[in-house]
């Protein structure tokens, strides 16, 4: 859970949407536009289990999905 909290703290720097998450087919999506996120924070997010999702213009993770 610690790594998820660290990732959410990084995402918070780039926005605070009313409905920031979505989970589908064991994938957790965070609705933060990747173009706003610094390269340094993107690298940290990869280590924390989040990758850019170009199809939905957000970040996604299989590590923290619904299963």
C-alpha distances in whole Angstrom, upper triangle without the diagonal:
4,6,5,6,9,10,11,12,15,15,17,19,21,21,20,21,22,20,18,16,18,17,19,20,16,16,14,16,16,19,20,23,23,26,25,22,23,24,22,19,19,19,16,14,16,14,11,12,14,18,20,22,26,27,25,25,21,18,16,14,14,11,9,12,14,15
4,5,5,6,9,10,11,13,14,15,17,20,20,20,21,22,21,19,17,20,19,22,23,19,18,16,18,17,20,20,23,22,25,24,21,21,22,19,17,18,17,14,13,15,13,10,12,14,18,21,23,26,28,26,25,21,18,17,15,16,13,12,15,17,18
4,5,5,6,9,10,11,12,14,16,18,19,19,20,22,21,17,16,18,18,20,21,18,16,14,15,15,18,18,20,19,22,21,18,19,18,16,14,14,14,10,9,11,9,6,8,10,14,17,19,23,24,23,22,18,15,14,12,13,10,10,14,16,17
4,5,5,6,9,10,11,12,15,16,17,16,17,18,17,14,12,15,14,17,19,15,14,11,12,11,15,15,18,17,21,20,17,18,19,17,14,14,15,12,10,12,11,7,8,9,13,16,17,21,22,20,20,16,13,12,10,12,9,8,11,14,15
4,5,5,6,9,10,10,13,15,15,14,16,18,17,14,13,16,17,20,22,18,17,14,14,13,16,15,19,18,21,20,17,18,19,17,14,15,16,13,11,14,13,10,12,12,16,18,20,23,25,22,21,17,15,15,13,16,13,11,14,16,18
4,5,5,6,9,10,11,14,15,15,17,19,19,15,15,18,19,22,23,20,18,15,16,13,16,15,18,17,20,18,15,16,16,14,11,13,13,9,9,12,11,8,11,11,15,17,19,22,24,22,21,17,14,15,14,16,14,13,16,19,21
4,5,5,6,9,10,12,13,13,15,17,16,13,13,15,16,19,21,18,15,12,12,10,13,12,14,13,16,15,12,13,14,13,9,10,11,8,6,9,9,6,8,8,11,13,15,19,21,19,17,13,11,11,11,14,12,11,14,17,19
4,5,5,6,9,10,11,10,12,14,13,10,10,14,15,18,20,18,15,12,11,9,11,10,14,14,17,15,13,15,16,15,11,12,14,11,9,13,13,10,11,10,13,14,16,19,21,18,17,13,11,12,12,15,14,12,14,17,19
4,5,5,7,9,10,10,13,15,16,12,14,17,19,22,24,22,19,16,15,12,14,12,15,15,17,15,12,14,16,14,11,13,14,11,10,14,14,12,14,13,16,17,19,22,23,21,19,16,14,15,15,19,17,15,18,20,23
4,5,6,7,10,11,14,16,16,13,14,17,19,22,24,22,19,16,14,11,13,10,13,12,14,12,9,10,12,11,7,9,11,9,8,12,12,10,13,11,13,14,17,19,21,19,17,14,12,14,15,18,17,16,18,21,24
4,5,5,7,8,10,13,13,9,11,14,16,19,22,20,17,13,12,8,9,7,10,10,12,10,8,11,13,12,9,10,13,11,9,12,14,12,13,11,12,12,14,17,19,16,14,11,9,12,13,17,16,15,17,20,22
4,5,5,6,9,12,12,10,12,16,18,22,24,22,20,16,14,10,11,9,12,13,15,12,11,13,16,15,11,13,16,14,12,16,17,15,16,14,16,16,18,20,22,19,16,13,13,15,16,20,19,17,19,21,24
4,6,8,11,15,16,13,15,19,21,24,27,25,22,19,17,13,13,10,12,12,13,10,9,10,14,13,10,12,15,13,13,16,18,16,18,15,17,16,19,20,22,20,17,15,14,17,19,22,22,20,22,25,28
4,7,10,13,14,11,14,17,20,23,26,24,21,18,15,11,10,7,8,9,10,7,7,9,13,13,10,12,15,14,13,16,18,17,18,15,15,14,16,17,19,17,14,12,12,15,18,21,21,20,22,24,27
4,6,10,11,9,12,16,19,22,25,24,21,17,14,11,9,7,9,11,12,9,10,13,16,17,14,15,18,17,15,19,21,18,19,16,17,16,17,18,20,17,14,12,13,16,18,22,22,20,21,23,27
4,7,9,7,11,14,18,21,24,23,20,17,14,11,9,9,11,14,16,13,13,17,20,20,16,17,21,19,17,20,22,19,20,17,19,18,19,20,21,18,16,14,14,17,19,22,22,19,20,22,25
4,5,5,9,12,16,19,22,22,19,15,13,10,8,8,11,14,16,14,15,18,21,22,18,19,22,21,18,21,23,21,21,18,19,17,17,19,19,16,14,12,14,16,18,21,22,19,19,21,24
4,6,9,12,15,18,22,22,19,16,14,12,10,11,14,18,19,18,19,22,25,25,22,22,25,24,21,24,26,23,23,20,21,20,20,21,21,17,17,15,16,18,20,22,23,20,20,20,24
4,6,8,12,15,18,18,16,13,11,9,8,11,14,17,19,18,18,22,24,25,21,21,24,23,20,22,24,21,20,18,19,18,17,19,19,15,15,13,14,15,17,19,20,17,16,17,21
4,7,11,14,17,16,14,10,8,6,5,7,11,13,16,15,15,19,21,21,18,17,20,19,16,18,20,17,17,14,16,15,15,17,17,13,13,10,11,12,14,16,17,14,14,15,19
4,7,10,14,13,10,7,5,5,6,9,13,14,18,17,17,20,22,22,18,18,20,19,15,17,19,16,15,13,14,14,13,16,16,12,13,10,10,10,11,13,14,11,11,12,15
4,7,10,10,8,6,5,7,8,12,14,16,19,19,19,22,24,24,21,19,22,21,17,18,21,18,16,14,15,15,13,15,14,11,13,11,10,9,11,12,14,11,9,10,14
4,7,6,5,5,6,9,11,14,17,18,21,22,21,24,25,26,22,20,22,21,18,18,20,17,15,13,15,15,13,16,15,13,15,12,12,9,10,10,12,9,6,6,10
4,5,5,7,8,12,13,17,18,19,23,24,23,26,27,27,24,22,24,23,20,20,22,19,16,15,15,16,13,16,14,12,15,14,13,10,11,10,13,11,8,8,10
4,6,9,11,14,16,19,21,21,25,26,25,28,28,29,26,23,25,24,21,20,22,20,16,16,16,17,15,17,15,15,18,16,15,12,11,9,12,11,8,7,8
4,7,10,13,16,19,21,21,24,25,24,27,26,27,24,21,22,22,18,18,19,17,13,13,15,16,15,18,17,16,18,16,14,10,9,6,9,8,4,5,6
4,6,10,13,15,17,17,21,22,20,23,23,23,20,18,19,19,15,15,17,14,11,10,11,12,11,14,13,12,14,12,10,6,6,5,8,7,4,7,9
4,7,10,12,15,15,19,19,18,21,21,21,18,16,18,17,13,14,16,13,10,9,11,12,11,14,14,12,13,10,8,5,5,6,8,6,5,7,10
4,6,9,11,12,16,16,15,18,19,20,17,15,17,17,13,14,16,14,11,9,10,10,8,12,11,9,10,7,6,4,7,9,11,9,9,11,14
4,6,9,10,13,13,12,16,17,18,14,13,16,15,11,13,16,13,12,9,10,10,10,12,13,10,10,6,5,6,9,12,13,11,11,14,17
4,6,9,12,12,12,16,17,19,15,14,18,17,14,16,19,16,15,12,12,10,10,12,12,9,8,5,7,9,12,15,16,15,15,17,20
4,6,9,8,8,12,14,16,12,12,15,15,12,14,17,16,15,12,11,10,10,12,13,10,8,5,7,10,13,17,18,16,17,19,22
4,5,6,7,11,13,15,13,11,15,16,13,15,18,17,17,13,12,9,10,10,12,9,6,5,8,11,15,18,20,19,19,22,25
4,5,5,8,10,12,10,8,12,13,11,12,16,15,15,11,9,6,8,9,12,10,7,6,7,11,14,17,19,18,19,22,25
4,6,8,9,13,11,10,13,15,14,15,18,18,18,15,13,10,11,10,13,12,9,9,11,14,17,21,22,22,23,26,29
4,7,10,12,10,10,14,15,13,16,18,18,18,15,14,12,14,13,16,15,11,10,12,15,18,22,23,22,23,26,29
4,7,8,6,6,10,11,10,12,15,15,15,12,12,10,13,14,17,15,12,10,10,14,16,20,20,20,22,25,27
4,5,5,6,9,10,10,12,15,15,16,14,13,12,15,16,19,19,15,14,13,17,18,22,22,22,24,28,30
4,5,5,6,9,10,11,13,14,15,13,12,11,15,16,19,19,16,15,14,16,18,21,21,22,24,28,30
4,5,5,6,9,10,11,13,15,13,13,13,17,18,22,21,18,17,15,17,18,21,21,21,24,28,29
4,5,5,6,9,10,10,12,11,11,12,15,17,20,19,16,14,12,14,15,19,18,18,21,24,26
4,5,5,6,9,10,10,8,8,8,12,14,17,16,14,12,10,12,13,16,16,17,19,23,25
4,5,5,7,9,10,9,9,10,14,16,19,19,17,15,12,14,14,17,16,18,20,24,25
4,5,5,6,9,9,10,12,16,18,21,20,18,16,13,14,13,16,15,16,19,22,24
4,5,5,6,5,7,9,12,15,18,17,15,12,9,10,10,13,12,13,15,19,21
4,5,5,5,6,9,12,15,17,17,16,13,10,10,9,12,11,13,15,19,20
4,5,7,9,12,15,18,21,21,19,17,13,13,11,13,11,13,16,20,20
4,6,9,12,15,18,20,20,19,15,12,11,9,11,9,10,13,17,18
4,7,10,12,16,18,17,17,14,10,8,6,8,6,8,11,14,15
4,7,9,13,14,14,13,10,6,5,5,8,8,9,11,15,16
4,6,9,12,12,11,9,5,6,6,9,11,12,13,17,18
4,6,9,9,7,6,4,6,9,12,14,15,15,19,21
4,6,6,6,5,5,6,9,12,14,15,14,17,19
4,6,5,7,8,10,13,15,18,19,18,21,23
4,6,8,10,10,14,15,19,19,18,20,22
4,6,8,9,13,15,18,18,16,18,21
4,7,10,13,16,19,18,18,20,23
4,7,10,14,16,15,15,18,20
4,7,11,12,12,12,16,18
4,7,9,9,9,12,14
4,5,6,7,10,12
4,6,5,9,9
4,6,9,9
4,7,8
4,6
4
